[in-house]
Amino acid sequence: MRVMLVVSLSLVAGCTAEPAAAPPRDRAVPAGGFRLVAFDSCAEALRQLKTAAKAYVGPWGFGPNGDLRAADGAEQAGAPAAAKQANPAPGAGAPGYSGTNTHEAGVDEPDLVKTDGKRIVTVNRGKLYVIDPAARRLTGELELVPGADGFGGTEDSLLLQGDRALVLLREGWAGTAKPAAAADGRPVPTSEDLVGPRLIMVDLSGAPKIIGEYRIDGSLVDARQVGTTVRVVVRSAPRLAFPYREKVTDAQRTAANREIIDSATADDWLPRYEITAGGRTSTGRVGCDRVSRPASYSGTSLVTVLSFDLGAATLGAGDPVTVLADGDTVYSNGQRLYVANDQRWRVLPMLTRRNTAPDPKDETTEIYQFDTSGEGTPRYLAAATVPGWLINQYAMSEWDGHLRVATTSGRTWGSKPDSTSSVYVLGADGTTLTQVGKVTGLGKGERIHAVRFVGGAGYVVTFRQTDPLYTVDLRDPAAPKVSGELKINGYSAYLHPAGEGQLLGVGQEATDQGRVQGTQLSLFDVSDPAKPTRTAQYHVKQGNSEAEFDPHAFLYWPPERLVVVPLTVYGGAGRPGPPTNVALALRVGDGGFTEVGTVDHPLDTGRPEDLMPIRRSLMVDGVLWTVSDAGLKATDISTMKTLGWLRTA
């Protein structure tokens, strides 16, 4: 598993597909575009993959454990107000219930709990639970992986559409279930060594039952859903084992590893998949005709976009589209899907140890754009590179036909940081995404902690000692500009549009020297972009919130202007002991924040310190539902009295 992980993280830009003398991609051109092309044949694809991979392998294999010279080599390739421009608040479902807090309205994201107002569905430790929120009772339970030990080491998630749920299980599940069998009862020979995510379609029309499964080599990056169509992004690597050899030189080890690559087949490179439906299991692999390549690549990683219809009877083969690249960040507005990747995993450990600045050629993010406007196969449109690294999917946003991307470049560590942040505006130009405008020089010596784009406005938070909140006018793609700046202590790690020219922020308070002091919620008035102000603050000393790094944990319910965040509060001076875990509910009013109350999930031990961390919050028909690994609690939001407790652990 560790070998596969190292390989799958290797970036597309490791070296050229041709011998080393071929010119590398020029990373010095900001936001430059490049094309993807298909291979002429499977034989040609295999030949070029081997050539690329042999140039990238070393005595210990691929990537950072391989040829460090190749891995490190220098030869590698007045603004609009938020209130009047804002889209409907992301995460707000139909009247009466809240949905998952998502980046874009109408584009759902996988999470550990979903609701459609009629039912609540959640997955936890390999099991799926269905709850009737009106009756406040558990109506269904389903073991997803028979024989599993109840914990797979990774988090499960799901998507919901009508009477169908699609559960996404990441790598790590190891059960004692019998091997899948074909129609004649014989075991399927390839299922035992297929390691990767498992997608499970569940029928919820009665007692929950599994009606289809799909497995594929690799690791799950992310997924997006529009209507009944789900796009799943998976990254994979060639299944090559490089054994350790003693009493030989590094040159001999490298030569032996290249011989292993020479003997590889297309089956060793292309992702395999397995489909189970109606008691039958079939297998296959992504075809060479489904694979495209950029001008330069390492041959050590592939990104595949799969498509599934939750309205169909079975999951099918996923209609794969594969690119010889890596990917770690997914953004979609429904019409377009973007997959981005960078190399920070490779360069940061070495640079921080040496306290040296990164080479600009290593500080780039590659972005691939797909057309997902229809229900069929995604169509690759264009690609680009931008200087710097993204913080998360919120650093990308498409508006009025242009993609806005916020990145940080330079050294953010050590005693002399020289980093700055920028916003780039890209426009489609045939098969490339071309830079049409940019704003640079934000937060010198700092890095981005939060980004939010709302219509023609952008909001960027950088931090090292203080928190500059920049407002950026993006209405003219060719001439974006900074409109205003607000400097306060601490920082926001997540920004959420709250209407009426307001933004909500959740992050950390900090001293003048930048030492964090606990969770803070901030209310910003950005109705005048030239003069953004913070109108309210709520500080929890020694607190941390999952919402600071996972926006799915954040709930904003517009009908009641209600904010709910999970909190873990650690004992401060004079208060030793275990942390306290609660969900904090605040109401946003003209005078700022008003505390509504807190919710906790105690275990049945009788000890007050045994409180389970609350992960998510939902509103269904005026009732606040909170979710933890222990169960779900229903709370009357007007009185904060418990209406029901459903244990799932």
Residue pairs with C-beta under 8 A, 6 or more apart in sequence:
1 171
1 195
3 61
3 241
3 242
4 195
4 237
4 239
5 219
6 61
6 62
6 63
6 64
6 65
7 61
7 62
7 63
7 237
7 238
7 240
7 300
7 301
8 218
8 219
8 235
8 236
8 237
8 301
8 326
9 63
9 301
9 326
9 345
9 346
10 56
10 62
10 63
10 237
10 298
10 300
10 301
10 326
11 298
11 301
11 325
11 326
11 341
11 342
11 343
11 346
11 366
12 294
12 296
12 297
12 298
12 301
12 324
12 325
12 326
12 341
12 366
13 24
13 25
13 27
13 76
13 77
13 296
13 297
13 298
13 343
13 364
13 366
14 52
14 55
14 56
14 70
14 71
14 76
14 77
14 297
14 298
14 299
14 300
15 24
15 52
15 55
15 56
15 70
15 76
15 77
15 296
15 297
15 298
16 22
16 23
16 24
16 25
16 52
16 55
16 77
16 295
16 296
16 297
17 48
17 49
17 51
17 52
17 293
17 295
17 296
17 297
17 299
18 48
18 51
19 51
19 55
20 55
22 296
24 75
24 76
24 77
24 296
25 34
25 77
25 294
25 295
25 296
25 385
26 32
27 76
27 77
27 360
27 361
27 362
27 364
27 385
28 360
28 361
29 385
30 386
30 387
30 424
30 435
30 438
31 384
31 385
31 386
31 387
31 424
31 426
31 433
31 434
31 435
31 438
32 384
32 385
32 432
32 435
33 382
33 383
33 384
33 385
33 429
33 431
33 432
33 433
33 434
34 294
34 295
34 383
34 384
34 385
34 432
35 294
35 295
35 383
35 431
35 432
36 292
36 293
36 294
36 323
36 368
36 380
36 383
36 431
37 292
37 293
38 289
38 291
38 292
38 293
39 45
39 48
39 288
39 291
39 293
41 288
42 266
42 287
42 288
45 266
45 288
45 291
46 264
46 265
46 266
46 269
48 293
48 299
49 238
49 269
49 299
49 324
50 261
50 262
50 264
50 299
51 299
52 297
52 298
52 299
52 300
53 62
53 238
53 261
53 298
53 299
53 300
54 258
54 261
54 262
55 70
56 62
56 63
56 66
56 67
56 70
56 71
56 298
56 299
56 300
57 66
57 67
57 242
57 254
57 257
57 258
57 261
58 65
58 66
58 67
58 68
58 69
58 70
58 250
58 253
58 254
58 257
59 66
59 67
59 250
59 251
59 253
59 254
59 257
60 66
60 242
60 253
61 242
61 257
62 237
62 242
62 298
62 300
63 71
63 300
63 346
64 71
64 346
64 349
66 257
67 254
71 346
72 346
72 347
72 350
74 359
74 361
76 361
76 362
77 295
77 296
78 473
78 483
78 529
78 530
79 456
79 457
79 471
79 472
79 473
79 474
79 475
79 481
79 483
79 529
79 530
80 455
80 456
80 457
80 473
80 475
80 529
81 457
81 501
81 526
81 527
81 528
81 529
82 454
82 455
82 457
82 459
82 497
82 501
82 502
82 503
82 526
82 527
83 499
83 500
83 501
83 502
83 527
84 501
85 454
85 455
85 456
85 457
86 454
86 455
86 497
86 499
87 104
87 105
87 454
87 455
87 497
88 105
89 105
89 496
89 497
89 498
89 499
89 556
89 558
90 101
90 102
90 103
90 104
90 105
90 496
90 497
91 98
91 99
91 100
91 101
91 102
91 554
91 555
91 556
92 98
92 99
92 105
92 556
92 557
92 558
93 99
93 115
93 116
93 117
94 117
95 559
96 117
96 620
96 621
97 115
97 116
97 117
97 618
97 619
97 620
97 621
98 115
98 555
98 557
98 618
98 619
98 620
99 108
99 114
99 115
100 108
100 109
100 111
100 113
100 114
100 552
101 496
101 551
101 552
101 553
101 554
101 555
101 556
102 108
102 109
103 109
103 331
103 393
103 394
103 397
103 551
104 332
104 333
104 334
106 226
106 334
107 224
107 225
107 226
107 332
107 333
107 334
108 159
108 160
108 224
108 225
108 226
109 222
109 223
109 224
109 225
109 552
110 157
110 158
110 159
110 168
110 222
110 223
111 157
111 158
111 552
111 616
112 122
112 123
112 124
112 155
112 156
112 157
112 158
112 552
112 615
112 616
112 627
113 120
113 121
113 122
113 123
113 615
113 616
113 618
113 627
114 120
114 121
114 122
114 158
114 159
114 160
114 165
115 121
115 133
115 160
115 618
115 620
115 625
116 160
116 162
117 133
117 620
117 621
118 133
119 130
119 131
119 132
119 133
119 139
119 204
120 130
120 131
120 133
120 618
120 620
120 625
120 632
121 128
121 129
121 130
121 131
121 158
121 160
121 165
121 204
122 128
122 129
122 131
122 158
122 627
122 632
122 648
123 129
123 144
123 156
123 157
123 158
123 167
124 156
124 629
124 648
124 649
125 150
125 151
125 152
125 156
125 629
125 649
126 143
126 144
126 145
126 148
126 150
126 151
126 152
126 156
126 169
126 173
127 141
127 142
127 143
127 144
127 150
127 648
128 140
128 141
128 142
128 144
128 158
128 165
128 167
128 202
128 208
129 138
129 140
129 141
129 142
129 648
130 138
130 139
130 140
130 141
130 204
130 208
131 137
131 138
131 139
131 632
131 646
132 139
133 620
133 621
133 623
133 625
133 634
134 621
136 634
136 643
136 644
136 646
137 644
137 646
138 646
138 648
140 204
140 207
140 208
141 208
142 202
142 208
142 209
142 210
144 156
144 167
144 169
144 200
144 210
145 152
145 169
145 173
145 175
145 177
145 198
146 175
146 176
146 177
147 175
147 176
147 177
148 173
148 174
148 175
148 176
149 174
149 175
152 169
152 170
152 172
152 173
152 174
153 172
154 169
154 170
154 171
154 172
155 170
156 167
156 168
156 169
156 170
157 167
157 168
158 165
158 166
158 167
158 168
159 165
159 166
159 168
159 223
159 225
159 230
159 310
160 166
161 225
161 227
161 228
161 310
161 311
162 228
162 310
162 311
163 203
163 204
163 205
164 201
164 202
164 203
164 204
164 310
164 311
165 201
165 202
165 204
165 208
166 199
166 200
166 201
166 202
166 225
166 230
166 308
166 310
167 199
167 200
167 201
167 202
168 197
168 198
168 199
168 220
168 223
168 232
169 197
169 198
169 199
169 200
170 197
170 219
170 220
171 195
171 196
171 197
171 219
171 220
173 198
179 187
179 188
179 191
179 192
180 187
180 188
180 191
180 274
180 276
180 281
181 187
181 188
181 281
182 188
182 280
182 281
182 282
183 279
183 280
188 274
188 281
188 283
190 272
190 274
190 283
191 215
191 274
191 281
191 283
194 215
194 216
194 217
194 272
194 273
194 274
195 217
196 215
196 216
196 217
196 218
196 219
196 220
196 234
196 236
196 271
197 215
197 216
197 218
197 219
197 220
197 232
197 234
198 213
198 214
198 215
199 213
199 214
199 215
199 232
199 308
199 315
200 210
200 212
200 213
201 210
201 211
201 212
201 213
201 310
201 314
201 315
202 208
202 209
202 210
202 211
203 209
203 210
203 211
211 277
211 313
211 314
212 275
212 276
212 277
212 313
212 314
212 315
213 274
213 275
213 276
213 277
213 315
214 273
214 274
214 275
214 276
214 308
214 315
214 316
214 318
215 273
215 274
216 234
216 236
216 271
216 272
216 273
216 274
216 304
216 306
216 318
217 236
217 239
217 271
217 272
217 273
218 234
218 235
218 236
218 237
218 271
218 302
218 304
219 234
219 235
219 236
220 232
220 233
220 234
221 233
221 234
221 235
221 303
221 327
221 328
221 329
221 330
221 339
222 233
222 329
222 330
222 393
223 230
223 231
223 232
223 233
223 330
224 230
224 231
224 330
224 332
224 337
224 372
225 231
225 310
226 332
226 334
226 372
227 375
228 309
228 310
228 311
228 375
229 307
229 308
229 309
229 310
229 372
229 375
230 307
230 308
230 309
230 310
231 305
231 306
231 307
231 332
231 337
231 372
231 378
232 305
232 306
232 307
232 308
232 318
233 303
233 304
233 305
233 306
233 327
233 330
233 337
233 339
234 271
234 303
234 304
234 306
235 301
235 302
235 303
235 304
235 326
235 327
235 328
236 271
236 301
236 302
236 304
237 300
237 301
237 302
238 264
238 268
238 269
238 299
238 300
239 268
239 269
240 260
240 261
240 264
240 268
241 260
242 257
242 260
245 252
245 253
245 256
248 256
266 288
267 285
269 299
269 302
270 285
270 286
270 287
270 288
270 291
270 302
270 322
271 285
271 286
271 302
271 304
271 320
271 322
272 283
272 284
272 285
272 286
273 283
273 284
273 285
273 286
273 317
273 318
273 320
274 281
274 282
274 283
275 281
275 282
275 283
275 284
275 314
275 315
275 316
275 317
277 313
277 314
277 315
278 314
284 317
286 304
286 320
286 322
290 320
290 321
290 322
291 302
291 322
291 323
291 324
292 321
292 322
292 323
292 324
292 380
293 323
293 324
294 323
294 324
294 325
294 383
297 324
297 325
299 324
301 324
301 325
301 326
302 322
302 323
302 324
302 325
303 322
303 323
303 325
303 326
303 327
303 339
303 341
303 368
304 320
304 321
304 322
304 323
305 320
305 321
305 322
305 337
305 339
305 370
305 378
306 318
306 319
306 320
307 318
307 319
307 375
307 376
307 377
307 378
308 315
308 316
308 318
309 316
309 375
319 376
319 377
321 370
321 377
321 378
321 380
323 339
323 368
323 380
325 339
325 341
325 366
325 368
326 341
327 339
327 340
327 341
327 368
328 340
328 341
328 342
329 339
329 340
329 341
329 390
329 392
329 393
329 395
329 396
330 337
330 338
330 339
330 340
330 393
331 337
331 338
331 340
331 393
331 396
331 397
331 398
332 338
332 372
333 397
333 398
334 372
334 373
335 371
335 372
335 373
335 398
336 369
336 370
336 371
336 372
336 373
336 381
336 398
337 369
337 370
337 372
337 378
338 367
338 368
338 369
338 370
338 396
338 398
338 403
339 367
339 368
339 370
340 365
340 366
340 367
340 368
340 390
340 396
341 365
341 366
342 363
342 364
342 365
342 366
342 389
342 390
343 362
343 363
343 364
344 389
346 362
347 358
347 359
347 362
347 363
348 358
351 357
351 358
351 411
351 413
352 413
352 414
355 413
355 414
355 415
356 411
357 410
357 411
357 418
358 410
358 411
360 387
360 409
363 387
363 388
363 389
363 409
363 410
364 385
364 386
364 387
364 388
365 385
365 386
365 387
365 388
365 389
365 390
365 405
365 407
366 383
366 384
366 385
367 383
367 384
367 385
367 386
367 396
367 403
367 405
367 426
367 433
368 380
368 383
369 380
369 381
369 382
369 383
369 384
369 403
369 428
369 433
370 378
370 379
370 380
370 381
371 378
371 379
371 380
371 381
372 378
381 428
381 431
382 428
382 429
382 430
382 431
382 432
382 433
383 431
383 432
383 433
384 426
384 432
384 433
384 434
384 435
386 405
386 407
386 424
386 426
386 435
387 407
387 409
387 422
387 424
388 407
388 408
388 409
388 421
388 422
389 407
389 408
389 409
390 396
390 405
390 406
390 407
391 406
391 408
391 447
391 448
391 449
391 450
391 451
394 450
394 451
394 452
394 453
394 494
394 495
394 551
395 405
395 406
395 407
395 448
395 451
396 403
396 404
396 405
396 406
397 403
397 404
397 453
397 458
398 404
399 453
399 455
399 456
399 474
400 456
400 477
401 427
401 428
402 425
402 426
402 427
402 436
402 477
403 425
403 426
403 427
403 433
404 423
404 424
404 425
404 426
404 453
404 458
404 474
405 423
405 424
405 426
406 421
406 422
406 423
406 424
406 448
406 451
406 458
406 460
407 421
407 422
407 424
407 448
408 419
408 420
408 421
408 443
408 447
408 448
408 462
409 419
409 420
409 421
409 422
410 417
410 418
410 419
410 420
411 417
411 418
411 419
412 419
412 445
412 446
412 447
412 464
417 445
417 446
417 464
418 444
418 445
419 443
419 444
419 445
419 446
419 447
420 440
420 441
420 442
420 443
420 444
421 442
421 443
421 446
421 447
421 448
421 460
421 462
422 438
422 439
422 440
422 441
422 442
423 438
423 439
423 442
423 458
423 460
423 472
423 474
423 480
424 435
424 437
424 438
425 435
425 436
425 437
425 438
425 474
425 477
425 478
425 480
426 433
426 434
426 435
426 436
427 433
427 434
427 436
427 477
428 434
436 477
436 478
437 476
437 477
437 478
437 479
437 480
438 480
439 472
439 480
439 481
439 482
442 460
442 462
442 468
442 470
442 482
443 460
443 462
443 463
443 464
443 468
443 470
445 464
446 462
446 463
446 464
446 468
447 462
447 463
447 464
448 460
448 461
448 462
449 461
449 462
449 463
449 467
449 491
449 492
449 493
449 507
450 459
450 460
450 461
450 491
450 492
450 493
450 494
450 495
450 505
450 507
451 458
451 459
451 460
451 461
451 495
452 458
452 459
452 495
452 496
452 497
452 503
453 459
453 474
454 497
456 473
456 474
456 475
457 471
457 472
457 473
457 474
457 526
457 529
458 470
458 471
458 472
458 474
458 480
459 469
459 470
459 471
459 472
459 495
459 503
459 526
460 469
460 470
460 472
461 467
461 468
461 469
461 470
461 491
461 492
461 493
461 495
461 505
461 507
462 468
462 470
462 491
463 490
463 491
463 510
463 514
464 514
465 510
465 512
465 513
465 514
466 487
466 488
466 489
466 510
466 512
466 514
467 487
467 488
467 489
467 490
467 491
467 492
467 507
467 510
468 485
468 486
468 487
469 485
469 486
469 487
469 488
469 492
469 505
469 524
469 532
470 482
470 484
470 485
471 482
471 483
471 484
471 485
471 526
471 529
471 530
471 532
472 480
472 481
472 482
472 483
473 480
473 481
473 482
473 483
473 529
474 480
483 529
483 530
484 528
484 529
484 530
484 531
484 532
485 532
486 524
486 532
486 533
486 534
488 522
488 534
489 509
489 510
489 511
489 512
490 507
490 508
490 509
490 510
490 516
490 517
490 520
491 507
491 508
491 510
492 505
492 506
492 507
492 522
493 506
493 507
493 508
493 548
493 549
494 505
494 506
494 507
494 547
494 548
494 551
494 554
495 503
495 504
495 505
496 503
496 504
496 505
496 506
496 551
496 554
496 556
497 503
497 504
498 504
498 523
498 556
498 558
498 561
498 588
499 558
500 527
501 525
501 526
501 527
501 528
502 523
502 524
502 525
502 526
502 527
502 535
502 588
503 523
503 524
503 526
504 521
504 522
504 523
504 524
504 556
504 563
504 588
505 521
505 522
505 523
505 524
506 519
506 520
506 521
506 522
506 545
506 547
506 548
506 554
506 565
507 519
507 520
507 522
507 548
508 516
508 517
508 518
508 519
508 520
508 548
509 516
509 517
509 518
509 519
509 520
509 537
509 539
510 516
510 517
511 517
517 539
517 541
517 542
518 539
518 540
518 541
518 542
518 543
518 544
518 569
519 539
519 540
519 543
519 544
519 545
519 548
519 565
519 567
520 537
520 538
520 539
520 540
521 537
521 538
521 563
521 565
521 586
521 593
522 534
522 536
522 537
523 534
523 535
523 536
523 537
523 588
523 592
523 593
524 532
524 533
524 534
524 535
525 532
525 533
525 534
525 535
526 532
535 592
536 588
536 591
536 592
536 593
537 592
537 593
538 586
538 592
538 593
538 595
540 567
540 569
540 584
541 569
541 572
542 569
542 570
542 571
542 572
543 567
543 568
543 569
543 570
544 567
544 568
544 570
545 553
545 565
545 566
545 567
545 568
546 553
546 566
546 613
546 615
547 553
547 554
547 565
547 566
552 616
553 565
553 566
553 615
553 616
553 617
554 563
554 564
554 565
555 562
555 563
555 564
555 565
555 616
555 617
555 618
555 619
556 562
556 563
557 563
557 564
557 619
560 587
560 637
561 587
561 588
561 589
562 585
562 586
562 587
562 588
562 596
562 619
562 637
563 585
563 586
563 587
563 588
563 593
564 583
564 584
564 585
564 586
564 617
564 624
564 626
565 583
565 584
565 617
566 581
566 582
566 583
566 584
566 613
566 614
566 615
566 616
566 617
567 580
567 581
567 582
567 583
567 584
567 598
568 579
568 580
568 581
568 613
569 579
569 580
569 581
569 582
570 579
571 577
571 578
571 579
577 609
578 609
580 600
580 609
580 611
581 600
581 601
581 611
581 612
581 613
581 614
581 628
582 598
582 599
582 600
582 611
582 614
583 598
583 599
583 600
583 614
583 617
583 626
584 595
584 598
585 595
585 596
585 597
585 598
585 599
585 624
585 637
585 640
586 593
586 594
586 595
586 596
587 593
587 594
587 596
596 637
596 640
597 640
598 640
599 614
599 624
599 626
599 633
599 635
599 640
600 611
600 614
601 611
601 612
601 614
601 626
601 628
601 630
601 631
601 633
602 608
602 610
602 611
602 612
603 610
603 611
603 612
603 630
612 628
612 629
612 630
612 649
613 628
613 629
614 626
614 627
614 628
615 627
615 628
615 629
616 626
616 627
617 624
617 625
617 626
617 627
618 624
618 625
618 626
618 627
619 625
619 637
622 637
622 638
623 634
623 635
623 636
623 637
623 643
624 634
624 635
624 636
624 637
625 632
625 633
625 634
625 635
626 632
626 633
626 635
629 648
629 649
630 647
630 648
630 649
631 645
631 646
631 647
631 648
631 649
632 645
632 646
632 648
633 642
633 644
633 645
633 646
634 642
634 643
634 644
634 645
635 641
635 642
635 643
636 642
636 643
